[in-house]
Amino acid sequence: MIEVGSGPIGIIHFINTPAMRIALEPLMLQLVSAGYDDSFGAVRVQGVGEHLPFADRSMDIVICYNVLDHCRDPLAVMREMHRVLRPGGTMVLQLHLIRAAFGPLAPLLSKLDPPHPYHFTRRQALSLARMGGFRLEFERLQPKGFRRFPLRDLLSYNGVRHLGSSIVTGAVGNFRYMRD
């Protein structure tokens, strides 16, 4: 199994299984040299989701947790995850979804929030996965409540950005897909 975009300590590091676990991260070398050197038994690989360095149909499970909105080409990542997943395999996707009403503002939101070049509505996320070759098996949406921010925290660019995110983001989408 592989986690695409595992960060310093991703979900893959905490899955208790005898299966080979692979943590793929574009910043892996920097993270290890910064002190994140405990792999918790996972194989760490530096790489990007748009070009997965694995053979076709070589994975049983692919995890993509809160990563797709950070990628250069989300559709290419979807297609690569589909390519490496064996038939009948499972892809688990988690995304912060913007409210449908804010969908037309996604290009503007991307300029205001550079770490997230993409912002997806539920409909866009489902369409992207279909275009990537996946069939939805399970979906759970967790509504995001409006978070209260102390006034002192709002007096910064990041404070305003996080307040805006609380307003614009309607839910966290958890999806499980199958590869036919």
C-alpha positions in Angstrom: 0.0 0.0 0.0 1.1 3.6 -0.6 0.2 7.0 0.7 0.6 9.7 -1.9 1.8 12.9 -0.2 2.5 11.4 3.3 4.0 14.5 4.8 6.4 14.0 7.7 4.2 11.5 9.5 1.2 10.3 7.4 -1.5 7.8 7.9 0.6 5.1 6.4 3.0 5.2 9.3 0.2 4.1 11.7 -1.4 1.3 9.8 -0.6 -2.0 11.6 -0.3 -4.5 8.8 2.3 -7.0 7.6 1.9 -5.5 4.1 4.6 -3.3 2.7 3.7 0.3 3.4 5.2 3.1 1.2 5.2 6.8 2.2 5.6 8.9 -1.0 6.4 12.6 -0.4 8.0 15.3 -2.7 9.9 16.7 0.3 10.9 13.4 1.8 14.7 14.2 1.8 14.2 17.6 3.5 11.9 16.0 6.1 14.3 13.3 7.0 17.2 15.8 7.2 15.0 18.0 9.4 14.7 15.2 11.9 11.7 13.2 10.8 13.7 10.1 10.5 11.5 7.5 12.2 9.6 5.7 9.4 7.5 3.6 11.7 8.3 0.6 9.4 7.2 2.3 6.2 9.4 2.6 3.2 10.0 6.3 2.5 10.3 7.4 -1.1 10.8 10.9 -2.5 8.5 11.5 -5.5 5.4 13.3 -6.8 1.9 12.0 -7.4 2.0 13.0 -11.0 4.8 10.5 -11.7 4.6 7.6 -9.3 7.8 5.5 -9.5 6.0 2.1 -9.3 4.9 -0.6 -11.7 1.4 -0.7 -13.2 -1.1 -2.6 -11.0 1.4 -3.0 -8.2 -0.6 -1.6 -5.2 -3.6 -3.0 -3.4 -4.4 0.2 -1.6 -3.6 3.9 -2.4 -4.2 6.6 0.2 -4.5 10.3 -0.8 -5.3 12.2 2.4 -5.7 16.0 2.0 -3.2 16.2 -0.8 -5.0 16.6 -4.1 -5.6 20.4 -3.6 -1.8 20.9 -3.2 -0.8 19.1 -6.5 0.3 20.7 -9.7 -2.0 18.5 -11.8 -4.7 16.7 -9.8 -6.0 14.7 -12.8 -2.5 13.4 -13.5 -2.3 12.3 -9.9 -5.6 10.5 -10.1 -4.5 8.8 -13.3 -1.2 7.7 -11.8 -3.0 6.3 -8.7 -5.3 4.4 -11.0 -2.3 3.1 -13.0 -0.5 1.7 -10.0 -3.6 0.2 -8.3 -4.4 -3.4 -9.1 -7.9 -4.3 -10.5 -10.3 -4.5 -7.5 -7.9 -2.4 -5.4 -9.0 0.5 -3.2 -8.2 4.2 -3.3 -9.0 6.2 -0.2 -9.4 10.0 -0.9 -9.9 12.7 1.7 -10.4 16.4 0.6 -11.6 19.7 2.1 -14.5 20.6 -0.1 -15.6 24.2 -0.8 -19.3 25.0 -0.8 -21.0 24.7 -4.2 -21.8 28.4 -4.1 -18.1 29.2 -4.0 -17.2 26.9 -6.9 -17.0 29.7 -9.5 -14.6 31.6 -7.2 -12.1 28.7 -7.1 -9.5 30.5 -9.4 -9.6 33.5 -7.1 -9.4 31.4 -4.0 -6.3 29.7 -5.4 -4.6 33.1 -5.8 -5.5 34.1 -2.2 -4.4 30.7 -0.8 -1.1 29.8 -2.7 -0.5 26.5 -0.7 -3.7 25.2 -2.3 -3.6 25.8 -6.1 -7.0 24.0 -6.4 -10.3 24.1 -4.5 -12.9 21.5 -5.2 -16.6 21.3 -4.7 -18.0 17.8 -4.0 -19.2 17.6 -7.6 -15.8 18.5 -9.0 -14.0 16.0 -6.7 -16.4 13.2 -7.8 -15.9 14.1 -11.5 -12.1 14.2 -11.1 -12.1 10.7 -9.7 -14.3 9.4 -12.5 -12.1 11.0 -15.1 -9.1 9.3 -13.4 -10.8 5.9 -13.9 -12.3 5.3 -10.5 -15.7 4.1 -9.4 -17.1 5.5 -6.1 -17.8 2.8 -3.5 -18.3 4.9 -0.4 -18.7 8.6 0.5 -19.0 10.4 3.8 -19.2 14.1 4.2 -18.3 15.7 7.5 -19.8 19.2 7.7 -17.3 21.8 8.9 -18.6 24.1 11.5 -17.7 27.8 11.7 -14.6 28.0 13.9 -14.3 30.9 16.4 -11.1 32.8 16.2 -9.8 35.1 18.9 -9.4 38.7 17.6 -5.7 38.7 18.2 -5.4 35.6 15.9 -7.2 37.4 13.1 -4.7 40.3 13.0 -2.5 38.4 10.5 -2.7 37.3 6.9 -2.8 33.6 8.0 -5.6 34.4 10.5 -7.7 36.1 7.9 -6.9 33.2 5.5 -8.0 30.6 8.0 -11.2 32.5 8.8 -12.0 32.7 5.1 -11.3 28.9 4.8 -13.8 28.3 7.6 -16.5 30.2 5.7 -15.8 28.8 2.2 -15.1 25.2 3.2 -18.4 23.4 3.6 -17.2 19.8 4.4 -14.5 17.3 4.6 -15.2 14.6 2.0 -14.0 11.1 2.7 -14.3 8.8 -0.4 -13.4 5.2 -1.1 -13.0 4.3 -4.7 -12.5 1.0 -6.5 -10.4 0.3 -9.6 -12.3 -1.8 -12.1 
